[in-house]
Amino acid sequence: MTCLGIDRFLEDPPPDLMGKHWGLLSNQASVNKDGYYSKDLLRGKFQNNLSCLFSPQPGFWGTEQDNMIETPHSLDPGTSLPLFSLYSRSRRPEAEMLKDIDVLLIDLQDVGTRVYTFITTLAYCLQEAQRQSKEVVVLDRPNPLGGLLMEGNVLQSDLTSFVGVFPLPMRHGLTMGELALLFNRELNIQADLRIIPMQGWPRSCYFDQTGLPWIMPSPNMPALSTAQVYPGQVLWEGTNLSEGRGTTRPFEIFGAPFINPHEVQDFLKNQALPGANLIPFVFRPTFQKWHGQVCRGFFLLIEDRQIYKPYLTTLILLQALTTLYPEAFRWKEPPYEYEWDRLPIDLLIGDQALRLALEAGEPVSALEHSWQEGLEKFLQMRQEYLLYP
């Protein structure tokens, strides 16, 4: 079994932190190997050290189902500690929140995709901790998609946002600890940072090979299979298609009332989707886009995750639907994650030229070729931040 950063911290806490006051950024997926909340374990063992809690989007308990639905500050009933929301009036820890602590512990389960907002919150915490002279300690967790495979274009600097804080590819293959090291240097943050690494996590290891319990880190990330399709299927958030919110299998299910699945399959009959199978599917979302209406689309089934390319797959599907349904298909209009002017799809793809090429009908295979140079540069850059073999 993989030994998590939180378990290593509990077993062998750094002596120099024992006389200090801590804050903890975590949520309902921040559990140890036995499924107990990190906040409760830390409060129970180090009662005089843990002073306050912080939560990311969408709140500690993951109660909110969509972006730009803020969660309030509160009092945690389990520990009786103040709980500061970092998805509220501000998405950064403010000086008043940090004033009574010396160290900010971060224990969050990421999902391995550039646009998942936990990694932006990580970067913001490093920046604000540096400004307030606070130490940051990241209790590391696995990248559930493993740490070997990467995919996609790197984010262009003019499209940074809350869903893209650094030029990462869509699937980045890094852990939170590794991302913290990378952000701290490459964004020139220079915070006082240390990582409590895992033990027994080889880079080839998917989450279901760790022996750890999967607790959904957000309400629409219910399973590892969701995380595996997410680096591509998240793009539907930038369209008028349902990405499956309001169903029990978000991102694996997608569609809209105007889609004819068999027509789409016929259009794609000569187009390979490595490792994936599209199963025609009908569903009725209970909330968000097309709620209450019958949608036709697909269930995206991964048959071989070693060759499945989530980003490439969804780009192929996206181009097919823009071609087949030009009158009905629409890009979602702003706002999206507090961006009021730029198209959500541009923020998600991270390169407007790529979106325009997609609209123009340029083969997706050519687009994949176009981002290889940037991906290779990222691969070389990330080498010095890798913590695991």
SVG drawing of the C-alpha trace seen along z (x, -y; Angstrom):
<svg xmlns="http://www.w3.org/2000/svg" viewBox="-38 -41 55 44">
<polyline fill="none" stroke="black" stroke-width="0.4" points="0.0,0.0 1.2,-3.5 2.0,-5.4 0.6,-8.9 2.2,-12.2 -0.4,-12.5 0.4,-9.1 4.1,-9.8 3.6,-13.1 1.5,-11.5 4.1,-8.7 7.1,-11.0 6.2,-14.7 9.1,-17.1 10.4,-18.2 10.9,-21.8 7.1,-22.2 6.1,-21.0 6.3,-24.4 4.3,-26.2 0.7,-26.9 -0.7,-25.2 -3.5,-25.7 -4.7,-22.9 -6.0,-23.1 -8.1,-20.0 -11.5,-18.6 -13.6,-15.5 -11.2,-13.5 -8.3,-14.3 -8.3,-11.0 -5.4,-8.7 -4.9,-5.1 -7.7,-4.0 -10.2,-6.5 -10.1,-9.0 -10.1,-12.7 -6.7,-14.4 -8.2,-17.3 -9.4,-15.0 -6.2,-13.0 -4.1,-16.1 -6.4,-17.7 -6.5,-14.5 -2.7,-14.0 -1.5,-17.6 -4.4,-19.5 -2.3,-22.5 -0.8,-22.9 -3.8,-22.9 -5.4,-26.3 -7.6,-26.6 -8.8,-25.0 -9.1,-26.0 -11.2,-24.5 -10.9,-24.7 -13.7,-24.8 -16.4,-23.6 -16.3,-23.7 -14.9,-21.2 -17.8,-18.8 -18.0,-19.3 -21.6,-20.4 -21.8,-22.8 -22.4,-21.4 -21.2,-24.2 -18.5,-26.9 -19.0,-30.3 -21.1,-29.0 -19.2,-30.2 -19.0,-28.6 -19.0,-30.6 -16.6,-30.6 -17.8,-28.5 -16.9,-26.5 -15.9,-22.9 -18.2,-20.7 -15.6,-17.9 -12.7,-20.0 -14.4,-23.2 -11.9,-25.1 -12.6,-28.1 -12.9,-26.9 -11.9,-29.5 -13.3,-29.0 -10.9,-29.7 -13.8,-29.8 -15.6,-32.7 -15.2,-36.4 -11.5,-35.7 -9.9,-32.6 -6.7,-33.3 -5.9,-33.0 -6.1,-36.6 -3.7,-38.0 -6.3,-37.9 -6.8,-34.2 -3.1,-33.5 -2.2,-35.8 -2.5,-33.2 -0.6,-30.4 3.1,-29.8 2.7,-26.9 0.1,-26.1 -0.3,-22.3 -1.8,-21.3 -3.4,-17.9 -5.5,-17.8 -6.3,-15.0 -5.7,-16.3 -7.0,-14.5 -4.1,-15.1 -5.7,-17.6 -4.5,-21.2 -7.9,-22.8 -8.8,-21.2 -8.8,-24.2 -7.0,-22.6 -3.7,-23.2 -4.5,-26.9 -5.4,-27.2 -2.1,-25.5 -0.2,-28.2 -2.2,-31.0 -1.5,-29.6 2.3,-29.6 2.1,-33.2 0.2,-34.5 2.2,-32.4 5.4,-34.0 3.9,-37.5 3.0,-36.8 6.2,-34.9 4.5,-31.6 5.9,-28.1 4.0,-25.7 4.1,-22.0 2.5,-19.8 1.5,-16.3 1.7,-14.5 -0.8,-12.2 -0.9,-10.2 -1.7,-11.5 -4.6,-9.2 -3.7,-8.9 -0.1,-7.9 3.0,-10.0 4.2,-8.8 1.7,-9.8 1.2,-13.4 -1.0,-14.8 -2.1,-18.0 -0.9,-21.5 0.7,-23.7 -1.4,-26.6 -0.6,-29.9 0.4,-32.8 -2.5,-35.0 -5.0,-32.5 -4.1,-32.1 -7.1,-32.0 -8.4,-30.1 -8.5,-27.0 -5.0,-27.5 -2.3,-29.0 0.8,-27.8 1.8,-26.4 1.0,-22.8 -0.3,-20.3 -3.9,-19.2 -2.7,-15.9 0.5,-16.8 1.6,-13.6 2.7,-15.4 1.6,-15.1 0.6,-18.1 4.1,-18.0 5.8,-18.1 3.6,-20.8 4.3,-22.9 8.1,-22.6 7.6,-23.5 5.3,-26.5 7.5,-27.8 10.5,-28.1 9.0,-28.6 6.6,-31.2 9.4,-32.8 7.3,-32.6 10.2,-31.5 7.9,-30.5 9.4,-28.6 8.3,-25.2 8.8,-21.6 7.2,-18.4 6.3,-15.3 6.6,-12.7 4.8,-9.4 6.4,-6.1 5.7,-3.2 4.2,-5.2 6.0,-4.4 5.1,-6.8 3.4,-4.0 0.8,-3.5 -2.9,-4.5 -5.0,-5.2 -6.6,-1.8 -3.2,-0.2 -2.3,-2.1 -4.5,-0.2 -6.0,-3.5 -9.7,-4.4 -11.1,-6.6 -13.1,-9.4 -14.5,-11.8 -12.6,-15.1 -15.5,-17.1 -19.1,-16.2 -18.7,-15.4 -15.6,-13.3 -17.2,-10.2 -14.8,-7.5 -11.4,-6.9 -13.0,-6.3 -14.3,-9.9 -10.8,-11.2 -9.5,-9.1 -11.8,-10.7 -11.7,-14.2 -8.6,-15.6 -10.7,-15.5 -14.3,-15.5 -14.0,-18.6 -14.0,-20.5 -17.8,-20.0 -18.0,-22.6 -17.1,-25.1 -20.1,-24.1 -23.8,-23.8 -23.6,-20.0 -24.3,-18.4 -21.1,-17.0 -23.2,-14.6 -23.7,-16.9 -27.0,-15.9 -26.4,-12.2 -24.6,-9.6 -21.7,-9.3 -20.6,-12.9 -18.0,-13.3 -18.4,-9.7 -21.9,-10.5 -22.3,-13.5 -24.8,-14.7 -27.6,-17.1 -31.2,-16.9 -30.0,-17.7 -27.5,-14.8 -28.2,-11.7 -25.6,-9.2 -25.8,-6.9 -25.1,-9.8 -22.1,-10.7 -20.8,-7.1 -21.2,-7.0 -19.3,-10.2 -16.5,-8.8 -16.4,-5.3 -13.0,-5.9 -11.6,-7.7 -9.7,-5.7 -10.3,-6.4 -7.5,-4.4 -8.6,-2.5 -12.1,-4.0 -15.6,-2.8 -18.5,-5.1 -21.8,-3.6 -25.0,-5.4 -26.7,-6.6 -29.9,-8.5 -30.2,-10.5 -32.1,-13.3 -29.9,-15.6 -31.5,-16.5 -29.7,-19.9 -27.4,-22.2 -27.4,-22.2 -30.6,-20.7 -31.9,-19.8 -35.2,-17.9 -34.8,-17.3 -34.0,-14.1 -30.4,-14.2 -28.9,-11.8 -25.2,-11.2 -22.8,-8.6 -21.2,-6.8 -17.5,-6.9 -16.0,-3.6 -12.3,-3.2 -11.2,0.3 -7.4,-0.2 -6.2,-3.1 -2.6,-2.6 -3.4,-3.7 -6.5,-5.8 -5.8,-9.5 -8.5,-11.5 -7.7,-14.9 -7.3,-13.7 -10.5,-11.7 -12.7,-14.6 -11.1,-17.0 -12.1,-14.5 -15.7,-14.3 -15.8,-18.1 -14.8,-18.6 -17.4,-16.0 -20.2,-17.7 -19.3,-21.2 -19.3,-19.8 -22.5,-17.8 -24.6,-20.3 -23.5,-23.8 -26.9,-25.3 -27.4,-23.8 -23.9,-23.5 -22.7,-26.5 -19.7,-27.5 -20.7,-28.4 -20.6,-32.2 -18.9,-33.8 -18.8,-34.1 -16.8,-31.0 -14.7,-30.8 -14.7,-34.6 -13.6,-35.3 -16.2,-37.7 -14.8,-38.3 -13.0,-35.3 -14.7,-32.2 -14.7,-29.3 -13.5,-26.9 -10.4,-29.0 -9.6,-29.0 -10.1,-25.2 -8.1,-24.4 -5.6,-27.0 -4.8,-28.1 -7.2,-30.1 -5.3,-29.1 -6.1,-25.5 -9.8,-26.2 -9.8,-28.2 -8.0,-25.3 -10.5,-22.9 -13.4,-25.0 -11.6,-25.3 -11.6,-21.5 -7.9,-21.0 -7.4,-17.2 -7.0,-16.6 -4.0,-14.4 -2.3,-17.6 -3.2,-19.5 -1.7,-16.7 1.5,-17.0 1.6,-20.8 1.7,-20.6 4.5,-18.0 7.3,-20.5 5.7,-22.3 5.1,-19.0 8.7,-17.9 9.9,-21.2 7.6,-20.7 8.8,-17.1 12.4,-18.3 11.5,-21.1 9.6,-18.9 12.4,-16.4 14.1,-18.3 10.9,-18.4 10.1,-14.7 10.0,-13.0 9.2,-9.4 10.8,-6.8"/>
</svg>
